[in-house]
């Protein structure tokens, strides 16, 4: 009899012990309360700091777009500026090209304006003539002392003086998480279309068409790029180099053309 009693006392649950289901439910409820509290706190902080969050999101997108510009590397055979009438029609069927209109309102050149340039939010601050430029080059260049710059060069069809092509070069101090980008230096130049000798009877409005190709970074010199061109039976290349100023703060942009077919205007 005593053995039966002892076994009954050992196997019977205590009256005050919590039920397993009720204990698990209370644990889950506490976890949900903590989670809801954390989410509510995060939402409150986000609402209070919403302008800072918006600024960080915008800056992050800006830096991503800027990175694409700093590393942009199209093939060298890409035509970025075209004046041949037949080829202009074909190129303008591509959404990455836009027309340069003459005084008569007709397209005189096809200008390449890639998606990378369109997607950079700060391009509107630096494009010299909005909507009238073709992108020759866009990439990071470094001065001999290691100053890091975003440099781009454009070509424009000059409606007033169609015997030349306007070339513009802009250097930009890249933006960071703490600041916007800033203009470092820029230059404008005009190249007379070949041939230079106009005594052959060529009129200003009857010159051979000019074609310019995408610029390429010099693999041996991070401060320099070149861009090939052709026109009037002449071939050559233009080059741009960024140099540190004598005062250690300013910037110098040098440009030139390595052919007798073109010259400075």
C-alpha positions in Angstrom: 0.0 0.0 0.0 2.8 2.4 0.8 4.4 1.7 -2.5 1.2 2.7 -4.3 1.0 6.0 -2.4 4.6 6.9 -3.1 4.2 6.3 -6.8 1.0 8.4 -6.8 2.7 11.3 -5.1 5.7 11.1 -7.5 3.7 11.1 -10.8 1.0 13.7 -9.8 1.7 17.3 -11.0 1.8 20.1 -8.5 -1.3 22.2 -8.3 0.6 25.5 -8.6 2.9 24.5 -11.5 2.1 26.6 -14.7 0.6 24.8 -17.6 3.1 24.4 -20.6 0.8 26.0 -23.2 0.1 29.0 -21.0 3.8 29.6 -20.3 4.8 29.4 -24.0 2.0 31.9 -24.9 3.2 34.4 -22.3 6.8 34.1 -23.6 5.6 34.8 -27.2 3.6 37.8 -26.0 6.6 39.3 -24.3 8.7 38.9 -27.5 5.9 40.6 -29.6 5.7 43.5 -27.1 9.5 44.0 -27.3 9.4 43.8 -31.1 6.5 46.3 -31.4 8.3 48.6 -29.0 11.5 48.5 -31.0 9.6 49.2 -34.3 7.7 52.0 -32.7 10.9 53.5 -31.4 12.6 53.2 -34.8 9.6 54.8 -36.5 9.7 57.7 -34.1 13.4 58.3 -34.6 12.9 58.0 -38.3 10.1 60.6 -38.2 12.2 63.0 -36.1 15.3 62.5 -38.3 13.4 62.1 -41.6 15.2 65.1 -43.2 18.6 63.6 -42.3 17.5 60.2 -43.6 16.3 61.8 -46.9 19.6 63.6 -47.3 21.6 60.4 -46.8 19.5 58.5 -49.2 19.9 61.3 -51.8 23.6 61.5 -51.2 24.0 57.8 -51.5 22.2 57.8 -54.9 24.4 60.8 -56.0 27.6 59.0 -55.0 26.5 55.9 -56.9 25.8 57.9 -60.1 29.1 59.8 -59.6 31.0 56.5 -59.3 29.6 55.4 -62.7 30.9 58.6 -64.2 34.3 58.2 -62.6 34.6 54.7 -64.0 32.9 55.2 -67.4 34.8 53.5 -70.1 33.1 53.3 -73.5 34.8 51.7 -76.5 37.2 53.9 -78.5 35.3 53.3 -81.7 32.2 54.9 -80.3 31.2 57.9 -82.5 30.4 60.8 -80.2 30.1 63.6 -82.7 29.0 63.1 -86.3 28.4 65.6 -89.1 28.0 63.3 -92.1 24.3 63.8 -93.1 23.6 60.2 -93.9 25.2 58.9 -90.7 23.5 61.6 -88.7 20.1 60.2 -89.6 21.1 56.7 -88.6 22.6 57.8 -85.3 19.6 59.9 -84.3 17.4 56.8 -84.3 19.4 55.8 -81.2 18.0 57.3 -78.0 21.5 58.0 -76.8 22.1 60.6 -79.5 20.6 64.0 -79.7 20.6 66.5 -82.6 22.5 69.7 -83.0 20.2 72.0 -85.0 21.4 74.6 -87.5 19.9 78.0 -88.1 17.4 76.4 -90.5 16.2 74.1 -87.8 17.5 71.0 -89.4 19.9 68.5 -87.7 23.5 69.3 -88.5 25.2 66.9 -86.2 24.5 63.9 -84.0 25.7 64.2 -80.4 26.2 61.2 -78.1 24.8 61.8 -74.7 25.0 58.5 -72.8 22.8 57.3 -70.0 25.6 57.7 -67.5 25.7 61.5 -68.1 21.9 61.7 -68.0 21.8 59.9 -64.7 24.3 62.1 -62.9 22.1 64.5 -60.8 24.8 67.2 -60.8 25.4 67.4 -64.6 23.0 70.3 -64.8 25.5 72.3 -62.8 28.4 71.7 -65.1 27.1 71.2 -68.7 28.1 74.4 -70.5 25.3 74.5 -73.0 22.5 72.1 -71.8 21.1 69.9 -74.6 23.6 70.9 -77.2 26.7 68.8 -76.2 28.1 65.5 -77.2 30.1 63.6 -74.6 33.7 62.9 -75.7 35.2 61.7 -72.5 34.1 61.2 -68.9 36.3 59.5 -66.3 38.5 60.0 -63.3 41.8 61.8 -63.9 44.6 62.3 -61.3 47.1 65.2 -61.3 50.8 64.3 -60.9 50.4 65.0 -57.2 47.4 62.6 -56.9 44.5 65.1 -56.9 41.4 63.1 -57.8 39.1 64.7 -60.3 36.0 63.9 -62.4 36.8 65.2 -65.9 34.5 65.3 -68.9 34.9 66.8 -72.3 32.1 67.7 -74.8 31.8 68.7 -78.4 29.3 71.2 -79.7 28.2 72.2 -83.1 28.7 76.0 -83.4 25.7 77.4 -85.2 27.3 80.8 -85.6 30.7 79.6 -86.9 30.2 76.2 -88.5 33.7 75.9 -89.7 34.8 74.9 -86.2 33.8 72.5 -83.5 33.6 73.9 -79.9 35.4 71.7 -77.4 34.9 72.2 -73.7 36.6 70.5 -70.8 35.3 70.5 -67.2 37.1 69.2 -64.1 35.0 68.6 -61.0 36.0 67.9 -57.4 34.0 64.8 -56.6 31.3 64.9 -54.0 31.6 63.0 -50.7 29.2 62.0 -48.0 29.8 65.3 -46.3 29.9 67.8 -49.3 28.6 68.4 -52.8 30.9 68.4 -55.8 32.7 71.6 -56.8 34.0 73.0 -60.1 37.8 72.7 -60.1 38.5 74.3 -63.5 37.2 74.4 -67.1 38.3 75.5 -70.5 36.7 76.2 -73.9 38.5 75.8 -77.2 37.6 76.0 -80.9 39.1 73.6 -83.5 39.0 74.8 -87.1 37.8 72.0 -89.3 40.3 70.6 -91.8 41.6 71.5 -94.3 43.1 74.6 -92.9 44.0 75.8 -96.4 40.8 77.4 -97.6 42.4 78.7 -100.9 41.1 75.6 -102.7 37.7 77.2 -103.0 36.1 75.5 -100.0 33.5 77.8 -98.5 32.8 78.0 -94.8 29.4 76.4 -95.2 30.7 73.6 -97.5 33.5 71.9 -95.5 33.9 68.1 -95.3 32.0 66.6 -92.3 33.9 65.9 -89.1 33.7 62.8 -86.9 35.0 62.5 -83.3 35.4 59.3 -81.4 35.1 58.5 -77.6 38.1 59.6 -75.6 40.3 57.0 -73.9 42.3 57.2 -70.7 46.0 57.0 -71.2 47.0 53.6 -69.5 50.5 55.0 -68.7 49.4 58.5 -67.5 46.4 58.9 -65.2 46.4 62.6 -65.8 45.8 62.4 -69.6 43.3 61.2 -72.1 43.1 61.3 -75.9 40.3 61.2 -78.5 40.6 60.4 -82.2 38.9 62.3 -84.9 38.8 62.5 -88.7 37.6 64.9 -91.4 38.5 66.3 -94.8 40.9 63.4 -95.4 42.8 64.2 -92.1 43.1 62.0 -89.1 44.5 62.8 -85.7 43.8 63.0 -82.0 43.2 65.6 -79.4 44.6 65.3 -75.9 43.8 66.8 -72.5 46.0 66.7 -69.4 45.3 68.0 -65.9 48.2 69.4 -63.9 48.6 70.9 -60.4 48.9 74.6 -60.2 52.0 76.4 -59.1 50.4 77.4 -55.8 49.5 73.8 -54.9 45.8 74.6 -54.8 44.8 75.6 -58.4 44.5 73.3 -61.4 45.7 73.7 -65.0 44.1 72.0 -67.9 46.2 71.6 -71.0 44.8 70.6 -74.4 46.3 70.1 -77.9 45.9 68.4 -81.2 48.5 66.1 -82.8 47.9 66.6 -86.5 48.4 69.4 -89.0 44.8 69.0 -90.1 43.3 70.9 -87.2 44.6 74.0 -85.4 43.5 76.4 -82.7 41.0 79.0 -83.5 
